[in-house]
Amino acid sequence: MTGPAPRRAWLGPPAPPAVARPRCGHGGGTCGRSRASPTATPAAARCADAGLREFEAHRASLGATELRVRSGGTVADLAAFRLRLAVAHEPAEQMLLWSQRCRAATLWLPPARPSGDPVIARDLARLRSVHADLAAAPIGAAHTRRLLQRQHDLEEQVRRRSWQAHGTEEATAAGPPLDVLAAALGDLAFVDLLAVDACLHALVLVGGRVTHRPLGPVQPVLDELAGLRFALRRLVTGRGHRGAATLAADHAAAGLDRMLLAPLDDLVGDRDLVLAPTGQLQALSWSLLPRCRGRAVQVTPSAATWWRAQRTRPAGPAVFVGAADPPQALREVTGIAAVSPGARLLAGPGALVADVLGALDGAGMGHIACHGQFRTDNALFSALRLTDGPLTMYDLSVLDRAPGTLVLSGCDTGLSAVHPGEELLGLTSTLLQLGTRTVVASTGPVDDDATRTLMTDFHKRLGTGCTEAAALAAAQLAADGDDRYSSAGFVCYGAG
């Protein structure tokens, strides 16, 4: 397979003219409005707009998800510059339009489908065989090293082969007009949390009106998020002093609530939320924040991604998958399938990658209970560990019709690698690009028993007509004691 003929050499976007950077009242940051020259600002905006259009055409010509995402680093500074201009000089409506154009733009492109290449499909099958050998009883250190080297070599072959895929050579769309987005939201409140020059901004769309509100420096928010994730990991894994970890988790959640949501009370009220957080906040367990307890929250990479997802109307059978390990997975899906007439069950020895992919293609609802693995070294090999080996993001690309809703009941299944330009690489972003409307996944470790209880309650509420976000919020609210910290890791992504 050979790559497409280049349209023209990519020399990078034109450099924008210098513009005074806005200052803010948060310790010297840049989240206020600037007094830049009124003549320099439009010229700078035109240069930035032209550069971004040129880059969009270049990115669309790339056929591999990894190349599309990583190419964002080429233009990240220009995108940040354009957003800075919008924050400093343009009305809130324009700020929101530019935010959805500059963030997670790769998800707007047609999905890459590397597993349609027979060479890649063969190497993925060989990779699963290597994983099976590694999971068997160890023969010796030298044998294990050979298997690990073989795994590395196969992964590198898959990556390099995928880079040869053809792109669309069409620039990405900018997303829906604001009146169309507002009509789709209805009574929901949309909150875009945008980081510009180390300061956090909220763009709130309610009732057709967009309001801009600076929230302050990003770093204190990230510090509280790190504290919350550390405390939750200790609570779920049972390490350290439980009382201290509980206090730390509650304190961090209250701090995040105070910084992120409290300033928006007068705008949002008691409406259910659609949140588009900056990539640095993708791993936040939103249901632990006091203002999100019991509230239906949908998390999306961008307004454009949510709008496209909510237009999907899935139809098809339900599929429940329980891997052979952990044993709790079998009990979880067997119990749920028993109260779901007509559902297909693939459990234990039947939870094989090829069979699971075949069953999920065109399914209205899918639920996979298994071990999850997030790969920080290469997010495209993040995987769901099924009976015969890992189901990776490369494997998922074989789906012609992605399941309408997919629940990933395992550790770390909702994590994404964040690349320059707010580009995301993870299982959730892959599924949303493939056309899945809703993904329910976890941002951290989970407790098996607590997860089984949560998921049973979640599916019962779905059966009564609740939306995915509402069913998850109610099930998390019902979790008590230590279970609520494990349950809080699950997030409703997309449109639910």
N, C-alpha and C positions, 0 to 999 in steps of 0.2 A: 504494500500500500504506500502511495506517495502523497505528500502534502499538496495543497492547492497552489496554483501559481500565484505569486504575490501580486496584490493589486498595485502596490507601489512601496517603495522603501519607507519604513516608519522611522522618522527622525525625531519623534517626540513632539509635543504640543508647543506652540509658540509661547515664548516667555511673556507673561503679562507685565504691563508697566507697574512701576512701584506705586503703591497707594498707602497712605498713612493707616496704621493699624489701630482699631478702636481700643479704648481703655475701659476698664470696669472698676467698680468699687469693691472688688473681692481680692484685695491684697495685690494689686498690680497686674491682674489678668487682662483679658481682652473680651469681655462679654457685654460691654455697653455699646452705645452708638458713637461712631467716630465723626470727626469734623474734616474728613478728607475733602480734597478739592472737588467741587461739583462737576468739573470738566474731566478730571482724571478718572473718576469712578465709572462713568459709562464706558469710557474707552477700555478700562481694565476688564469690565464685565464682558464686553464684546470679544476681547482677546481670549478670555477664559472660556467663553461659550464656544468659540471656534475650536479651541484646543480640545475641549471635551467631546465635541461632535466628531472630530478627527479620531480621537482615541476610541470612541464607541464603535466606529466602523472597523478599526483595527482589531479590537477585542472580539467582535462578532466573527471575524475571519478565522479565529482560532477554534479548533474543533474539540479541544480537551478542556475539561472543567478546571484541571489544575493550572493550565497555562492561562486560562481566562482570569482565574482568581489572582494568580501571582502577578499577572501583568498589571494589576491595579496599582502596584507599587510605582510603576512608571509615571503615573499621573496623580498619585495621591496628594502631592503638594498642590497641584493645580485644583483638584476638587476641593481641598481644604480652603484654598484661596477663594474659590467661588462661593463656598458656603460662608466664609468670613465676610465677603462683600454683601451677601444676602442678609446676614444677621445685622450688619452695621448700617445698611442703607436702604433696604427694601422692606415693603410691608410683610406682615406675617404670612399672608397667602403665598407670596413668592418664595419666602423662606421654606415653606413646607413643600412646594413644588420642587425646589432645588434639592432639598433633603432626600426626597424619594428618588430623584434622578441620580444622585451621587452615591447613595448607600446601597450595598448589596445588589448592584446593577447586574451582576452576572446571572442572578436568579430570574431575570426577565428574559434571558435568551433561551432559545430552544435547548432542551437538555442534551448533553453529550451522551452517547450510547456506546461506550467502548466494548461492552460484553457482546455486542453484535459481531465483533471481529472474531473469527474462529481461532485465531492464534491466541488472543487474550483469553477467550473462554477455555482453551486448553490449558493455559498457564494457571488460570484460577483454579481449575480442577486439580492440577498438580500441587498447587499451594495448599489446598485442603488436605491432600494426602500427606504432605509434610507436617501439617499441624496435627494430624491423627498420630503420626509417628512420634512427635514430640510429647503428645499427651499420654502415650503408652509408658509402661514401666521403663525407666532409664537403663540403657545398656552400658553406658560409660560416658565419661566426660568428652572423649574424642568423638564419639558417635554423635553426641548432642551438639558439639561445635559444628560438625559437618551438616547436620540438619538445619541449624540456625543460619549457616552460610548459604545453604540451598534456599531457605526461605528468603533471605535477603536478595539473592540473585533473581529469584522468580518475581519478587515484588518490583525490582528494578526493571526487569524485562516488561512487565505489565505497564509500568509507568511510561517507559520510553515508547512502547508501541502505541499507547493511547495518544501520545503527542502528535502522531501522524494523521489523526482524524481531520476531516474537512470541516470548516466552519460554514456559517450561513452567508458571510460577506454582506450582511445587512446590519445597519446600525440598530441599537436597541431603542425601543419606544420609551417615552418619558413617563408613562403611567397615566392614570385617569385624570381628567379635569377635576377640580375641587368640588364642583357642584355634583358631579357623578359620584365621587367618593362620599360626600355628605349624604346623598340620598341612600347609598348602600348602608351607611352606618345607622341611619334611623335614630333611635334613642340612645345609641352607644356613644361613649366619649372616646375619641381617639387622642392619644398622647404620644407625641414624638419626642424622645429624649435625645438630644443632639449635643455632642461634645465639639466645641470649637475653641482652639487655643487654650486648652486646659480649663475651660469653663463649660458648665453644663447649662443647656437651655431646654425649656419645654415649649413645644408648639401644640396647643390644644385645639382640636376641632370639635365643636359642639353646636348643633343646630345650624350648621352651615357657616359658622363664623370661626375664624382662626385667631387665636390669641397667643402672643409670644410672651413668655415669662422667663427671665434669667433665674437660674437656681443657685448659682455659686460655683466655686471651684470643684473640679472633678476629683482631685486626690482624696479629700476626706470621705467621699462616697466610696471610692475604691478601697480605702483602708477598712471601712465598716464591712464592705462585701467580703474582703479577705478574712476578717474576723468571724463573720457569720459562717462562711464555708469551712473554716477550720473547726469551729465549734460543732457544726452539724456532722462533720466527719467523725469527730470524737464520740458524739452521741450515738451515731448509727453503728459504728464499729466497736463500741464499748471500751474505748481506750481513754485513760485518764479519769479524772474525778467528774462524775456525772453532774453533781450539783453545780460545780463551777462552770462546766460546759453549758448547762442549761441557762445559767445567768448570762453567760457571754453571748449565747445565741439570741436570747430575748433582748438584750441590750443593743446588739448590733442591728437586729430587725427594727427596733424602735428608732434607732438613729437613721437608718435608711428611709424609713417611713417619714420621718420628720424632714429630711432633706429633699426627698424626691416627690412626695405626694401631698404633704400638708400644705405647701404653698399653692396648690391647685384646687383646694377645697371649694372655693367660691365658683370655680369654673366647672368642675366635674360633678359636684354634689354626690348623690348616691347612685349615679349611673354605673352600669357595667362598663368595663374598660377594654379597649384595644390598645396595647402598648407596643411601641416600636423603639426599644431601647438601643442606645449606642452599643456597639459590639463589646465594649468592656463590661457591660452589664448583662450579657447573654446568659451567664451562669447564675443569675439571682433566683432564689426560691421565693417568688412573689407572694405566695399564700401565707408566709410567715409575717409579712408586714401587716400591722394592725388594720390599716385601711383596706387591705385586700382580703382579710379573713371572711370567708363566706361569700365573697364577691366574685362573679364570673369574670375571669381575666383571660384574654387572648393575647399571646405574644407573637409578634411578627417581625421579620427583618426590616420591612419598610411598608409604607402605606400602599404602594403599588402591589407588593406581594400579597398583602391581605385582601385587597380588592379583587385580584385575580382568583385567589383561593375561594372567597365567599361566593363567587359566581358558579363554582363547580357544584353539581347536584348528583352525588354518587348514587348508584343503584347496583345491587348485586348481592351475592350471598355473604354471610359472615364466615370468617376463617379464624380458628384458634390454634395456636402453635405452642407446644410446650417441649422444650429441649429435654434430653435425658438428664442433664445436669444444669442447675441444681434440682434435687428431687422435689422441691417446693413448686417448681414450674409445672410439673405434671398435675399436682393437686389444684393449682390455681386455674389452669385452663379447663380441666375436666369439670370442675364445679361451675364455671361460667358457661361452658357449652351445654351443660345439662339444663339450664334455664333459657337457652337460646334455640328455639325450634328451627330446624333446617340448617343449622351451622355445620361446617365441616371441621373436623378435629384431626390435627396432625400432632401426635404426641410420642415422646420417647423415640423408638427406632424409626418412626414415621416422619420425624421432624428433620428431613434431609433438605439441603439447600435447593436442589433442582425442583423437588416436589413442593416446597414452600413457595418458591417463586411462581411456579405454575398456578398454585391455588390463589395467591394474592393478586394475580393479574386479573383485573376487572372486579375484584371483591368490593363490596360496599363497606365492610368493616373487617379489619384484621387486628389480631392481638397476638403478640409474640412474647412469651415469657422465657427468659434465658439469661445467661451471663452476657453483659455488655462490656465492650472494651473500646476506650477512646485512645487513639494513637496520637500522641503529641508530636512524634517524629514525622508522621505522614497521615494526616487525617483521612485521606481517601481509603486507607486500610483499616479505619475504625470499623468494628464488626459486631454483629450479633452471633454468638457462638452456638450454633445448632449442633445436632447430633453428629454430623459428619464433618464438622469444621466451620470456619467463619463465613458468614454471609456479609460481604463487604459492600461499600458504596459502588464499587465497580460492578458487582453482581446485580445490584438493584436496577442498573441502567437497562437491563434486558426487559423490564416491564413495559408493555405497550400501553396498558391502562393501569396506572398506579391505583392502589386501594383508596377509597374515599376518605376513610379514617383508619389510622394505624396507631395502635398502642404498643409502645416498646417498653415492656415491663422488665427492666434490668438496670444495673448500675451504669451511670454516666452516658446513657443513650441520647441525652439531649444536649450534650456538650458540642461546641463547635470551635474550630480554630479560627481566629480572627486575623485577617490579613489587611494590609493597607487598603484604604478605600472602603473600610467596613465590609469587606468581602468575607463571607462565611463558608467554611468547609466542615461539614459534619453530616450525620445521618439525617437530621431534621431538614437541613437546607437542601440536601439531595432529593428527599421525598417531596418537599414543597415544589421544587423545580420540575420534578417528574409529573406533577399534577395532583398529588395528595392534598386534600382540603384541610385535614386536621391531623396533627401528630401529637400524641401525648407521650412524653418522654421525661426522663429524670436527669437532673443536673448534678447528681452526685451519687454516693453509695446508697443502697436501700436495704432495709431489713426484710427478709423473706416473708415472715409471718405478717408483719405490718402491711406489706405490699399486697399479699393475698387478700387481706381484709379490705383494704382500700379498693382494689380492683373489683372485688365482688360487689361492693356497695356502688361503685361507679357504674357498672353494667346494669345493675338493678334500676338505678335512676335513669339511665339512658332508655331503658324499657318503658318508663313512664312518660317519655316524651321530652325529657330535659335535653338541652344542647350539651355538647361535650364539655364546654367550659363551665356551664352551670352544674353539671353532674360531678365534675371533678372538684369544684369549689365546695359543694355540699358534702361530698365524701371526705374531703380533707377537714372540713369543719367538724364532722362527726368523729374524727379520729381523736382519741384522748391519750393522756399520759405520754409516754415516750414515743408512741406510734405517730404522733403528729409531726415529729421532727423528720422521721423517715418519709412520711407521706408528703411532706412539704416540698420535697425535691422534685415532684412531678409537676410539669408545666404543660399547658395547652398551647401548642404552636400552630400558627396558621389562622384559619377562620373556623371557630367552633361555637 
